[in-house]
Amino acid sequence: MDAIVTAGGIPQPEDPLYTYSNGDAKALIDIAGKPMIQWVLDALGDAKNVDNVIVIGLSPKNNLTCRKPLYYLSNQGRMLANIVAGVNKSLELNRKNKYVLVVSSDIPALKPEMVDWLVDTCMQTQDDLYYGVCTREVMESRFPDSKRTYTKIKDMELCGADIHVSHVRMATEHLDMWEQLMGNRKSPLRQASIIGLSIFFQVIMRSITLDDLVAKVSSRIGIKGRAIQWPHAEACMDVDKPHQLELLRTDLAKQQRRSVVKAKAGLKKMTKVKVAKGPAKKPVSVKKVTMLKVAQTKLKPKPQPKMRRR
């Protein structure tokens, strides 16, 4: 499955991250020594279920790396147009592709095994769109100071993930609806109002469950949708505000230090194994020495008796 990474956003003066970006793309803001997007590319590059990675909004001049084939497309000006361009590029690479990963560049805590978990979970069915959500309990157990905004429904409080799986035909159908939904992606209530007032009021009154909400939204748009509940908060921990940026800088720096310590310990262990001598020879037992002497005695020729002179 190909991954489309959206990275074209440049913070404006009114954006909380404007002073951190230095007029460049948000995806290039430094986190623990490397661009924010590089963390995402590392996760995608090591994921078994990812074939190609398509970055929208940056170029080879940004010196990014990935263990999977990496392709660049220019910013198309709008989120939906960027995704459509990414899907078209994926189909250009392989006309048989049916699904793509759509990944935001601002979830640097993402790990390869989480990407593989999402793809494996989604591919158990054949729906059109798989939208990831994370409960408040999962998020706050991992990032208690994240200060995320949650949508309250009947049975839980949710925040949205920033990595999803979509069928490629979603890039050609219902584009007007997608444009409105993506334009209000930071406001679930506005999204609900776009889909329908009845759904909007049910969300407001917390009288609708997640399964019912997914069913009604899917019916309203005319697609087969499925909500994916993440057991990992990292997929929902995006960087929108300075305190979230500092939180992830601290978190990922700690992970780096632990990795260095672990690597050094492994290297030290390998060095010890290389210089270690082979097993010492066991001393020959007294019993074995005695038996050896007896054997040697038996093998000696018997002295011939001397002849007497007459």
NUTORRO-125752 format. One line per 8 residues: number of its first residue (from 0); for each residue x, y, z of N, C-alpha, C. Coordinates in steps of 0.1 Angstrom, whole numbers, m for minus. Atoms other than C-alpha are relative to their C-alpha. Layout:
NUM = X Y Z X Y Z X Y Z; ... .
This chain:
0 = 9 m12 0 0 0 0 9 12 0; m7 m13 1 13 35 m9 m5 9 11; 4 m10 m10 14 63 17 2 14 m6; 0 m14 4 5 99 9 2 8 12; m3 m8 m12 21 123 33 m2 15 m4; 4 m14 3 6 158 33 10 9 9; m10 m8 m6 33 184 41 2 14 m6; m1 m12 7 25 215 22 m3 13 9 .
8 = 4 m11 m8 13 237 51 11 9 5; m10 m10 m5 33 269 59 m7 9 10; 6 m9 m10 24 286 92 0 14 m3; 2 m14 2 11 321 88 2 8 14; m2 m7 m13 16 349 114 m10 m2 11; 10 2 m11 m16 341 132 0 m15 5; m1 14 m4 m6 304 135 9 m1 12; m8 1 m12 7 294 170 14 m5 m3 .
16 = m14 5 3 37 277 153 8 8 m9; m7 m9 10 47 306 131 14 3 4; m13 m4 m4 77 316 152 10 m12 0; m9 12 1 90 280 151 4 m4 m14; m2 5 13 88 275 114 10 9 m8; m9 m9 8 110 305 102 m4 2 m14; 5 m3 14 88 310 72 0 m13 m9; 0 12 8 92 274 61 m12 m9 3 .
24 = 11 9 m2 69 244 60 0 m5 14; 2 5 m13 55 232 93 7 m14 2; m6 13 0 67 197 84 15 0 3; m14 m1 m1 103 209 86 5 5 14; m4 m5 m13 102 222 122 8 m11 7; m9 10 m6 129 205 142 m6 m6 13; 4 8 m12 120 178 167 12 m10 4; m11 9 m4 149 162 186 10 m3 m10 .
32 = m11 1 9 174 169 159 m3 m3 m14; 4 2 14 155 162 127 m13 5 m3; 13 m5 3 126 175 108 m12 m8 5; 11 7 m5 92 166 121 m5 m11 m10; 4 10 9 83 148 89 9 m12 m1; m10 11 1 115 127 90 m4 m11 9; 5 10 m9 101 109 120 m11 m9 m6; 11 7 7 70 100 100 5 m9 m11 .
40 = m6 8 11 91 89 70 8 m12 5; m7 11 m6 112 67 93 m10 m11 4; 10 9 m3 80 50 105 m6 m7 m12; 6 5 13 66 45 70 11 m9 m7; m11 8 7 100 33 57 2 m14 6; m2 13 m7 102 5 83 m13 m8 1; 12 7 m1 66 m5 80 m1 m11 m12; 0 11 10 62 m39 62 m11 2 m11 .
48 = 12 m1 9 28 m29 46 1 13 m9; m1 m12 8 41 3 29 9 m3 m12; m8 2 12 54 1 m7 7 12 m5; m6 m13 5 60 37 m18 m5 11 9; 4 m11 m8 59 70 0 0 13 m9; 2 m12 9 45 102 m18 m1 12 9; 0 m12 m9 53 135 m1 m6 12 m8; 6 m11 7 31 164 m11 4 13 7 .
56 = m3 m13 m5 44 200 m7 15 2 3; m15 m2 m2 82 194 m3 7 m5 m13; m8 5 12 110 185 m27 13 m6 4; m13 6 m3 143 166 m29 10 9 7; m9 m10 m6 160 198 m18 0 0 15; 1 1 m15 148 192 17 8 m11 7; m10 10 m5 172 163 20 m7 m10 10; 6 10 m8 147 138 35 4 m14 m5 .
64 = m4 14 4 153 101 35 m11 m9 4; 10 10 m3 132 70 35 5 m13 m5; m4 13 4 138 33 33 m8 m6 m11; 9 3 11 110 30 8 2 10 m11; 0 m10 11 109 46 m27 m7 13 4; 6 m13 m4 102 83 m21 m2 9 m12; 4 m9 11 84 106 m45 m6 13 5; 4 m13 m5 76 143 m43 m10 6 m11 .
72 = 9 m7 8 47 163 m56 m1 14 5; 2 m14 m5 42 201 m54 m13 2 7; 12 m3 m7 16 216 m32 m11 5 m10; 11 m3 9 m17 218 m50 m9 11 5; 8 m12 m5 m31 246 m28 m10 m3 10; 11 4 m9 m58 227 m10 2 m14 5; m2 14 m5 m58 196 12 m6 m11 m9; 6 10 9 m82 177 m10 7 m2 m13 .
80 = m7 0 13 m64 186 m42 14 m7 2; m12 7 m2 m32 173 m26 m2 m15 1; 3 14 m1 m47 140 m17 m4 m6 m13; 4 5 14 m62 136 m52 13 m2 m8; m12 1 8 m28 143 m67 9 m12 5; m8 12 m6 m12 117 m43 m6 m13 m5; 7 12 5 m38 91 m53 3 m3 m15; m3 1 14 m32 98 m90 15 m5 m2 .
88 = m14 5 1 6 93 m85 1 m14 4; m1 14 m4 0 60 m66 m5 m9 m11; 5 7 11 m21 48 m95 9 0 m12; m10 m1 10 6 59 m119 11 m10 3; m11 10 m4 31 37 m100 m5 m14 m1; 6 13 1 7 8 m99 m15 1 m2; 14 m1 3 m27 7 m116 m9 m9 8; 8 10 m7 m38 m22 m95 m2 4 15 .
96 = 2 m5 m14 m36 m2 m62 m15 3 2; 14 m3 m3 m70 m1 m45 m1 9 12; 0 m8 m12 m62 16 m12 13 8 2; m12 m8 m3 m38 43 0 m1 4 15; 0 m7 m13 m27 56 34 1 15 m2; m1 m15 0 m32 93 40 5 4 13; m7 m2 m13 m8 105 66 4 15 1; m4 m14 m2 m2 139 81 15 0 4 .
104 = m14 0 m3 34 150 85 3 5 15; m2 m6 m14 28 163 121 m3 m10 11; 1 11 m11 26 129 140 13 m7 1; m14 6 m1 63 123 147 1 m12 9; m1 11 m9 56 98 174 m4 m13 m6; 5 12 7 42 73 149 11 m10 m1; m9 11 1 59 39 148 m3 m10 m11; 3 9 12 63 13 120 m11 m11 4 .
112 = 10 10 m3 43 m14 139 m14 5 1; 14 m6 0 14 10 143 m5 2 m14; 4 m1 14 13 16 106 m5 m14 m5; 4 13 4 12 m21 100 m12 m5 7; 12 3 m7 m14 m26 126 m13 6 m7; 12 m6 6 m37 m1 109 m3 m6 m13; 3 6 13 m33 m16 74 m6 m14 2; 6 14 m3 m39 m52 88 m14 1 5 .
120 = 13 m2 m5 m69 m40 107 m11 4 m10; 9 m5 11 m85 m21 78 m3 m11 m10; 2 9 12 m79 m48 52 m8 m13 4; 9 11 m4 m101 m73 72 m13 2 m7; 12 m2 7 m130 m57 54 3 8 m13; m2 m7 13 m136 m39 20 m9 12 0; 7 m12 m1 m149 m5 30 6 11 m9; m5 m11 8 m144 28 12 10 9 8 .
128 = m8 m10 m8 m130 49 41 1 m6 14; m3 5 m14 m114 39 74 5 12 8; m4 m12 m7 m113 68 98 4 m3 14; m5 4 m13 m92 65 129 m4 10 11; 4 m8 m12 m103 77 164 8 m6 12; m7 4 m12 m87 76 198 m8 4 12; 7 m4 m11 m105 76 231 8 9 9; m7 m9 m9 m97 101 258 9 m8 9 .
136 = m8 9 m9 m85 73 281 13 m4 m6; m12 5 6 m60 60 256 10 12 m2; m8 m12 2 m47 95 247 7 5 13; m5 m6 m13 m43 107 283 9 m9 8; m9 9 m7 m27 75 295 14 1 m6; m13 m1 6 1 81 270 6 14 0; m4 m14 1 2 119 267 m10 8 9; 9 m7 m10 m15 133 299 m1 15 m2 .
144 = m1 m14 1 m5 168 291 m3 5 m15; 1 m3 14 m15 168 254 m11 11 m2; 10 m10 1 m46 190 260 m8 0 m14; 7 2 12 m64 176 230 m15 4 2; 15 m3 0 m100 186 220 m7 m13 m3; 8 12 2 m125 158 223 m14 2 m4; 15 0 3 m159 151 208 m7 m10 9; 7 9 m9 m183 137 233 m12 m6 m6 .
152 = 12 6 5 m208 112 221 m5 m9 12; 7 7 m10 m230 88 240 9 m9 9; m7 10 m7 m205 61 250 15 3 2; m14 m3 m2 m171 79 249 3 14 m5; m5 m13 5 m150 110 242 11 m4 m9; m9 4 10 m130 109 211 8 12 m6; m7 m9 9 m103 127 191 4 m7 m12; m2 7 13 m94 120 155 15 m3 m2 .
160 = m14 4 4 m62 103 142 4 8 m12; m5 m7 12 m40 118 115 6 m9 m10; m4 9 10 m35 87 95 m12 m9 m3; 12 7 4 m63 70 76 3 m9 m12; m1 8 12 m69 44 49 m12 3 m9; 11 m4 9 m90 53 18 1 m8 m13; 1 6 13 m101 35 m13 4 11 m10; m5 m10 10 m86 52 m44 m12 8 m7 .
168 = 11 m7 7 m121 60 m58 m5 12 8; 4 m11 m8 m126 84 m29 6 13 m5; m6 m12 6 m104 108 m49 m7 5 m12; 8 m4 12 m130 110 m77 m15 2 4; 14 m1 m4 m163 108 m58 m3 9 12; 4 m9 m11 m181 133 m35 10 10 4; m11 m9 m3 m153 158 m38 m5 13 7; 5 m12 m7 m175 188 m28 m2 m2 15 .
176 = 2 3 m14 m185 171 4 13 m2 7; m13 1 m6 m149 161 11 7 13 3; m7 m13 m2 m137 196 6 m6 8 12; 6 m6 m12 m161 209 32 4 m7 13; m4 7 m12 m153 182 57 14 2 4; m14 m2 m3 m116 186 54 3 15 4; m2 m14 m4 m119 224 56 m4 2 15; 4 m1 m14 m135 218 90 5 m12 9 .
184 = m5 13 m6 m114 188 101 3 2 15; m3 m2 m14 m105 205 134 m12 2 8; 12 m2 m7 m141 209 143 m10 m11 m3; 10 11 3 m161 176 145 m14 5 0; 13 m5 0 m192 196 153 m4 7 m13; 3 m6 13 m190 216 121 m1 m10 m10; 1 10 10 m184 185 102 m13 m7 1; 13 7 m2 m215 169 117 m11 9 m6 .
192 = 10 m9 5 m235 200 108 0 0 m16; m1 1 14 m223 197 72 m7 m13 m5; 6 13 4 m234 161 70 m15 0 2; 14 m1 m2 m268 168 85 m3 5 14; 3 m6 m13 m285 187 113 m5 m10 10; 5 10 m9 m301 156 128 12 m6 7; m12 6 m6 m266 141 133 7 10 9; m6 m10 m7 m253 174 145 m6 1 14 .
200 = 6 m1 m13 m279 176 173 2 m13 8; m3 12 m8 m274 140 183 14 0 6; m14 m1 m5 m237 147 187 0 10 12; 1 m10 m10 m245 178 207 m6 m6 13; 7 6 m12 m269 159 230 6 m13 5; m6 12 m4 m246 130 233 m9 m12 0; 10 11 0 m274 106 223 3 m10 m12; m3 9 11 m256 88 195 13 m8 3 .
208 = m12 8 m2 m231 60 197 10 1 m12; m10 m1 11 m199 57 176 m5 m8 m12; 4 8 11 m213 29 155 m12 6 m8; 12 m7 7 m246 48 148 5 12 m7; m5 m12 6 m227 79 140 7 m4 m14; m7 5 13 m205 60 114 m11 m4 m10; 10 5 9 m236 44 99 m7 11 m7; 8 m12 5 m255 77 95 8 8 m9 .
216 = m9 m8 9 m225 96 81 2 m7 m13; m2 8 12 m218 68 57 m12 1 m10; 12 0 8 m254 67 45 m2 14 m6; 2 m14 5 m255 105 42 9 3 m12; m9 m3 11 m224 106 20 m1 m10 m11; 1 10 11 m231 74 1 12 m8 m1; m11 9 0 m201 54 11 m1 m11 11; m1 10 m10 m191 24 32 12 5 9 .
224 = m11 m4 m9 m172 38 62 1 m8 12; m2 8 m12 m157 22 92 9 8 9; m8 m7 m10 m143 38 124 10 m10 6; m10 8 m6 m110 24 136 5 6 13; m4 m5 m13 m104 28 173 15 m4 3; m14 2 m2 m67 32 179 3 m4 15; m5 3 m13 m51 15 209 13 7 3; m12 m7 m1 m21 37 203 m3 15 m1 .
232 = 3 m14 0 m22 74 211 9 8 m10; m10 m7 8 8 83 189 m6 4 m13; 6 m3 13 m14 83 157 m9 12 1; 9 m11 m2 m36 110 172 8 12 7; m8 m11 m6 m8 131 188 7 9 m10; m5 m9 10 m4 158 162 6 13 7; m6 m12 m5 15 191 166 m7 12 m6; 7 m12 4 m8 221 164 4 12 8 .
240 = m3 m11 m9 4 242 193 13 m1 6; m14 1 m6 37 251 210 1 m10 11; m1 10 m11 30 230 241 1 m14 m5; m1 13 6 24 200 219 13 m3 m7; m13 1 6 56 206 200 11 m3 11; m10 2 m10 76 209 232 m2 m14 7; 3 13 m6 59 178 246 6 m11 m8; m6 10 9 70 157 216 15 1 m1 .
248 = m14 m2 0 104 172 216 6 m7 12; m5 6 m12 109 160 251 m1 m15 m1; 3 14 1 93 126 245 9 m7 m9; m8 6 10 112 118 214 15 0 3; m14 m1 m4 145 130 228 3 m11 10; m2 11 m10 141 105 257 1 m13 m7; m1 12 8 134 78 232 13 m2 m7; m13 1 6 166 86 214 11 m4 9 .
256 = m10 3 m10 186 85 245 m1 m15 4; 2 14 m4 171 51 255 6 m9 m12; m4 8 11 179 38 220 16 m1 m1; m14 m1 m1 215 50 223 6 m9 11; m5 8 m12 220 33 257 m2 m15 m4; 3 14 3 204 1 244 10 m5 m11; m9 4 10 226 1 213 14 m2 5; m13 1 m7 258 7 234 1 m13 8 .
264 = 0 12 m8 248 m22 257 1 m12 m9; m1 11 9 243 m45 227 14 m1 m6; m13 0 5 276 m35 212 10 m5 10; m9 5 m11 294 m41 245 m1 m15 2; 3 14 m2 278 m75 248 7 m8 m12; m6 7 12 289 m84 212 15 0 1; m15 m1 m1 325 m72 219 5 m11 10; m4 10 m10 327 m94 250 m1 m14 m6 .
272 = 1 13 6 315 m124 230 11 m3 m9; m10 2 10 341 m119 203 14 m2 7; m13 2 m6 371 m116 227 0 m11 10; 0 11 m10 360 m144 250 7 m12 m5; m6 12 4 381 m175 249 m9 m12 0; 9 12 0 367 m209 241 0 m6 13; 1 7 m12 357 m232 268 13 m7 4; m13 6 m5 386 m244 290 m2 m15 m1 .
280 = 0 14 1 396 m280 286 m2 m6 14; 2 6 m13 384 m302 314 12 m8 4; m12 8 m5 412 m317 335 m3 m15 m1; 2 15 1 417 m354 329 m1 m6 14; 2 5 m14 404 m373 359 11 m10 4; m10 9 m5 426 m394 381 m2 m14 m5; 4 13 5 407 m425 370 5 m2 m14; m4 2 13 414 m418 334 16 m1 m1 .
288 = m15 1 0 452 m412 341 4 m14 4; m4 13 m5 454 m445 360 m3 m11 m11; 3 9 10 437 m464 332 9 1 m12; m9 m2 10 460 m448 307 14 m7 3; m13 6 m4 491 m459 326 m1 m15 m1; 2 15 1 477 m495 329 1 m4 m14; 0 3 14 471 m495 292 14 0 m6; m13 m1 5 506 m483 285 9 m12 5 .
296 = m7 11 m6 520 m510 308 m2 m13 m7; 4 12 7 501 m538 290 7 0 m13; m6 m1 14 515 m526 257 15 m2 m1; m14 2 0 551 m528 268 4 m14 m2; m4 14 2 569 m559 256 7 m5 13; m5 6 m12 578 m583 284 15 m3 m2; m15 3 1 616 m586 291 2 m15 m1; m4 14 2 631 m619 278 10 m5 11 .
304 = m9 5 m10 648 m641 305 14 m2 m6; m14 1 4 686 m641 303 4 m15 m1; m5 14 2 703 m673 290 12 m2 9; m12 4 m9 727 m690 315 11 m6 m9; m11 6 7 761 m698 303 4 m13 6; m3 14 m4 771 m734 305 16 m1 0 .
